[in-house]
Amino acid sequence: MAGFSRFAAPGQTDAIDWTGFRDTLILSQVARNTVVYMPSIWFVRPEPKALNNLHQSTACDALGIAVTAVGDDWLEGTMPVDSRTRQPYGLLHGGAAVLLAETLGSAAANACVDTSRQLCVGTEINASHVRAARSGVVTGRATALHVGGRSQLWEIRIHDDRNNLVNVSRLAVSVLDRKST
């Protein structure tokens, strides 16, 4: 992921400017003679329980969306495929899939900024419906493609219970300064 990693040979001592990264660096050996330095993208690491509490009494709550897991650069959540999320032909409604995608992408985006000073808002979302889901649970994972000071871009991939790709969405986000009161 461009902007999030720096490749260097072991023992290399050139200066690396990590200005702007707020979390600890993760150092791992990936291949012989190659080391990857990868900072976390989160300003505050998101907690699924706190996000689920935040989503109470919203569309997310009404559709059964739950945030379930967090990684170094991704956020994951689930949504049931049932009478709340199906269209009249018995398939997962495309709008419900997009609601899951935007929920995960927006929650992840806001965890990358100091929310006392900034707010992330979705400016564009596109979705490709790849395969129908008729029942069970779908799982979406929002992964950062770009996290900048004024914009972010997230890819959200939604899979069914058998790990078949159901939907791929891309969410563009603007990072706005909060007005001081």
Secondary structure, 3 states (H helix, E strand, C coil): CCCCCEEECCCCCCCCCCCCCCCCEEEEEEECCEEEEEECCCCCCCCHHHHHHHCCCCHHHHHCCEEEEECCCEEEEEEECCCCCECCCCCECHHHHHHHHHHHHHHHHHCCCCCCCEEEEEEEEEEEECCCCCCCEEEEEEEEEEECCCEEEEEEEEECCCCCEEEEEEEEEEEEECCCC
